[in-house]
Amino acid sequence: MVSLRHVLGAAAIAALAISGLPQGGPAPLQAATEPLYAWVQMVPPGIGQARALVPAGTACPDLIADGRAVPMRVRAPADRANGFAVTSCQADLPAGASALRVGSLELPTSKAAPQRIAVIGDTGCRIKGGRAQACDDPAAWPFPAMAAAVAAARPDLIVHVGDYLYRESPCPEGDRGCAGSEWGYNWGTWQADYFAPAGPMLATAPLLLLRGNHETCGRAWRGWYRFLAERDWTPECRDYEAPYAIDIGTRRLVVLDSTHADDREAKPHQVTHYQALLHAVNGLATADADAAEGRPTWLLSHKPFWSIGRIKGAKGPHPHADGYNAVLQAAEAAVPLAPEVTGILSGHFHLFQALSFETRKADAAAGAATIARRPNQLILGNGGTMLARGAAASLPADFDAWGMAARNFITMDRFGFGLLEPVGADWQLTLSGSDGTAFARCAVVPFDARCAPLQ
């Protein structure tokens, strides 16, 4: 079974408070019925968890594991006042279970060493202000087809790097592409933007889910915490959550909640907070390192530490980038990531991008050059929402990548998802579109990712 660890302690479990009930007490629940949706999610403290959503007023169903009924408990009660007429249910998976079902919905089982890991992010249909996608047009918003393509790839684990809900405003008047769409931070929008289109993925593999900046305390946090957060639900929002780790065979994934890291300004209070979180990340990355013989680790962070948008003129000796993320860069400069962290997997920037770093410095004492490196940065924020256009396609020879040389840089502003597969001690990443056709492939080795288009 996949192993997970918290670093800053177990999440607090608070009593579930239901407000506004009649004086005579809550109305009796109806018998459990077919769940609206059900899935398996990888969460602390070390096992997979079955989750299900049922209509308000309905009892949680049983999880059927190898023919045995396991009661599901209420994760989050319905909250009609805030637009959530559904109850969220959960149950820890029994160890070694080989067949799982909730109602008629068969659920995937978890593997201790996933060999095929799908990665997707930033999937919702954007409707905000005057910017709107045509949510019913598969070419304009391909996430429903993308989810089916992910399922067809038969992954052992699916990583969503965050940002699920994008329908934040009413469809602009006269816009036929999104006319009649759900919008707002409520159940109807969560269903339209994520659960309904994600159905094929939910049935295929366990999910490892990251919080995105669309799920922050001023935005869609209620749905995130009710349905998808790794910790047990409490009716409160937190700006920062503790990092945690998940082991996949001989490799380790460490999840960082980077949702509140400001992209443009290195705000001192945020930098201080993320320095503490990076110390925690390093603790997870190096835990049991001797026993694991230097277990290679990937950091999962919705917001990338480094990304390259447009190239700007030099204020100093070199051209530089308009890119993300000022807070994370400042925090990492003060608290460098442990050498076990060889790569960072992110979303947030709505395209695919791969970036590696290396600087050679003369070392007079050693009589040779020393090599300074950062973890390679992979960005897969192209899962369905409106793409970012105009990012640099190549870099000047004297480009300054935050004090290092950039290597093997590639940007592709097209919709897609990634499939990571082990090749010896390394990885191969294949990028595919909503029809399942591969359009790029990367050889991903420690501190480097060499990518090339296939078409």
N, C-alpha and C positions, 0 to 999 in steps of 0.2 A: 504494500500500500504506500502511496506517496506520503512523504514526511514533510510537515510544516513546522516552523518555529516562530514564535513572537520574540522580539528582543526587548521591548519595553514593558513586558508583563502581559498577563491575560487581559483581554478587553472586559470592562465591567459589564455585568449583566444586571439590568435594572428591572423592577417590576413593570409589567405592561399595564399602563393606565388607560382605561377607556372612559372618555368624558361624555357627558350628555346623555347618560342612560336614564330611563324612567325610574321613579322612586321605588317601584316594585322590583327593581333589579333588571338584568339583561333579559331580552327576549330569548326563548329557547332556540337553540341552533337546529337547523334542518339537518337531516342525515347527510353524511358525506356523499357527494356526487362526483361525476367525472371532473377532474381538475381542468382549469383553463389552460395551464401550462405547467410543465414539470421539467426539471433538469438536475444534473449533478454538478456541484461546484467544489473546487478545492479550497479549503479554508483551514485556519489553525483550529486545534492544536496538533493535527497529525493525520486526519482521515478526511475522506470525501464526505460531502453532505448532500442529501437529497432535499430539494426544495420544490414547492408547488404553490400555485395560486388558485384560490377558489372564490366564488362569489361571496359577497358579504352575507353574513347570516348562516353560512354553511360550515359544518364541522370539518376539521382537517381530515383528509383520508389517511388510510394506512399506507405505509411503504411495504410492498411485498418483496422480501429478499429471500431468494431460494425457497419460495413457497411459504415462508413464515411472515406473519404480519408484525410490522414494527410501527407502533403508533407515531404519527407525526404530531408535533406540538405547534401551537401558534407562535410564529416568529413575530408578526406584526398584525394587530387587529385592523379591520377595516376602519377608515376614517373619512366618512362622507363629507364632513365639514371642509376638508382640504382636497376633495375630489378623488378619494381612493375607496371605491366601493368593492374592494377585493381584500381578502385575508391572505396573508403570506404564511406558509407552513414550512417546517423543516424537520429533518431527522438525520442523525449521524448514520453513516453506512455501517452495517456490521462488517467486521473484519473478514476478508476473504470471500465476500458475497460474489457470486458469479452470474446471477440473474436478478434484475431489479425491475420493479414495475410500480407505478402509481395509477390506479384505475386501469384503463386500457393502454396507458402510455408506457412503453418500454424505455428504460433508462440505460445509458452506457455505464459500464464499470470502469474503475480507475486502474491504471497500470503503474507499477513501481518504477519502471524505466521507460517512459514514452519514447518511441522511436520516430514518430512523425508528429510535429508540433505545428499547428496552423496559427498564424498571427494576423490579426485584423484590427483596425481601429478607426475611430471617427466615422461612424457609420450612419448617423441619422440624416434626415432630409431637412436641409436648412430652410427655415422660414423665419426671418428676423428683419423687421423694418422693411425696407424696400428690396432686400435680397431674398430671393425665393427660388428653390428648385421645383421642377415639375415632379411631384412625388409619385404620380401614377405612370410616369414615363420610365421604363427600364433603362433607357440610354442616359437619361438625366439623373436618375437616382437608382443605381444598380444594386443596392444592398440586398434586396430580396433574392435576386439572381446570384449575388455573391455568396450569400449564406448557403444556397443550394450547391454552389461550386465547392465551397469549403467542405460541406458534408460529403460530396462525391469524392473528394481527395482522401477520405477515410483516415483522418488524423487520430492519434491517441490522446491528444490534449489540444484544446483551443484556447489561445491567449487573446483576450480583447484588451487593447492598451488604452481604452477609455474614450469618453464622449459618446453617449448613447442617444441623448435627446437634443434635437436641434430645432424642433418646431416651437419656437418661443413666442411668436407673434401671429396675429391673424394673417391669413393669406391676403396679399395686397388686392384691393378692389379691382376687378376686371382681369385678374391673372387666372386664366383657365388651367394653368399647369398645377396649381395647388388648391383650386377652388373646393371648398367643403372640407378641407383638411382639419383634423384635430390640431389643437395648439395649447400651449400652457403646460405647467408643471403638475400634471394630473395623470390618473390612470389611463384615460383614453389616449393621451399622447404617448405615454410609455408603451402602450400596446401597439399603436400604429407605427411608432418609430423604431421599436426594438423587438418586443416579444413576438408579434405576428410574423415579421419577416425573418427573424432569427430561428424560427421553428425547426428547420432542418439541422441547424447546428446543435440545438438543445438535445436532439435525439441521437446525435452521433458520438460525442465525446465529452468528457468532463471539461468544465470551463474554469479558467483562471482569469479573474476579472479585475481590472484596474479602474480606479476612480479617475475621471477626467475633470478638466476645469468647467465643463458644463454641468457637473454634479457638485459644485461648491455650494456653500451655505446661502448664497444669494440666488441660486438657480435651482437645479433639479435635485437637490439633496434629499428631499423626502422619498422620492422613488428609489434613489440609490441605496439609502439605508434600509428601507422597507424590504427591498427585493434582492439587492446584489452585493451589499457590503460584506466583507469577510468576517467581521465581528457580529455578535448578536445585536439585534435592534434595540435601540433606546430612542425615545422621541426627542432627540436633540442632535444638533449638527456640530461637528468638530472641524476646525480649520486644518488640523494636522492629525494624522493617524500614525501609529507605530509601524515601522518596517517589519516585514516578516519574510521567511525563507521557505522555499519548497525544493526538495531534492528530487531530481529526475535521474535515477541511476547514479552514475559517478559525477554528474554535474549538478550545479545548484543555481536556482533562480532566487534573487532577492528583490522584493517589491517595495518600492519607495512611493509614498503619496506625495507627489510634487504639484498638486493642483493649485496651491496658493503661492507658488513661486512666481514672482512678477517677471514677465518676459523682458521688459525694457529697462527697468531701474533696479539696481542692487540696493533695495531698501534695507537699512541696517538691521532692523528687528527680524526681518525674514532671513537675512544671511546668517544671523546668529542662530536662529532656530534650525535652519538646514545644516549648519555645521554640526549641531548636536545629532541630527538625524543621520548625517554621513558617518559620524563616529559609530552610531548604531549599525548602519549598513556594513561598515568595515568589520564590526564585531561578528555579524552574521557570516560575512564572507570568509572570515578566518577561523570560525569555530570548527573544531575537529579537523583542522587542516592537516595535522600530522597523521591522523588516522586515515584521512582521505587522500593522502599524498599530494597535497596542494590542489584540492578539488577546484577545477575551473568554475568560475561564477559569472553569470550574466546579471546585470542590474536592469530591472524593469521599472520604467518611470514614464508616466504619461507625457510629461514635458521633456523634450530632449535637453541634454546639457549643452550640446553644440549643434547648430544647424546653419545652413548658408542660404540666404535669400538672394537679394540683389547685391552686386558688388558695388561698393562705394569708393569714391576717390580717397586717397590716403591723406590723413591728417599727420601721420608720421611717415616713416620710410616705405611703407608697404600698402597696397590695397587691402581693404578689409571688408567684412560682410555685414549686411543687415540681417541678423539672425537671432535665434533664441539661445539661451535664457540667462539673463543678467544675474539673477539671484543664485541659480545653481552653479554658474561659472565662478562667482565670487566665493561661494561656500567651498567648492572643490579646490580652488586655489589655496585655501587655508587648510582644508582637510582633504588631501589627495586620496583618491580611492585606492583601496588595498590592491596589491599586485595580483591577487586572485581574481579581481574583477577585470575581465578581459574584453567585455563588450557591454554596450547599453542598448536596450531595445525600447523604442518610444513611438508615440504618435504625435498628435497636436498640430504639426505642420502637415497640411493636407496634400501630401505627395509621397513618393518613395524617394529616400535619399540615403546614401551610404557615405561615410566619411571616416578616414583613418588618419592618424597623426604620427609624426616621427621627427625628432630633432637629433642630429649628430653633433656632439660637442667634443672638442679636443681635450684630451686628458693627458697632460704632460707627465704626471706621475706614472700612469700606466703605459705611456708611450703609444697610445692608440686613441681612437675616438670612442666615447661612450654614447649610448643611445637612450634618449628619453622618449617615453611613449605615453599615450593615453589610451583608455579603452576605445575600441572602435564604436562609432555611433550609427545605428540603423534606425531609420524612421519609416514607419508604415502607418501613415495617417490618411491613407487613400481608400478607405473601405466603403465609401459611398457618399459622404457629404461633399459639398461644393469644393472642387479642387482649387489649390493655390496655383496661380499662374505667374510666370515671369521670373522664377528663380534662376540663378546662374546655371548654365549648362556646363561650364568649364571654369577653371580657375587660372588667374595669371600666374606666371612662373614665380613671381616674388610675393605671392599672396601670404598674408600673415594670419594664420589660423589660431588666434588667441595665444600668440607666442611660440607656435610650433609650425612646422611645415605640414600641409595637408597632402595626403596620398590617396590614390585610387578613389577619387571622388566621382560620384554619379548621382544625377537627379533625373527622375522620370515623373512627369505630372500626368499620370493616367491612373484610373481606378484599378485596384487589385488587392490581393492578399498574399501572404507569404507562407511557404511550407518549409520548415526546418527539418533536415534529416541528418543524422550523424554519418560522418565519413571518417572512420578511424577515430582519432581523438578530436577531430574537427567537425565542422558543420557544412552542409550545403543548403543554401537558401534559394528557393525557386519562387519567383513572382508570377502570379497568374491572374487573368482577368475573370469577369463574371461568367464567361463561357467555359472556363477551365483551361484555356490555352495559355501556356507559359510564354511570358514576354521578356524575362530577364532571369539570370542565374548568378549567384555569388558563391565564391569559395570563402568561407568565413573561418579564419584561423585566429588564434589569440592576438589581439591588438590590431587586426587587419581584416578587411573585407574587400575582396577583389570581385567586382561585379561587371557584367557585360550584358547588353541587350541581346535578345535572341531573334528579334524581328523588327 
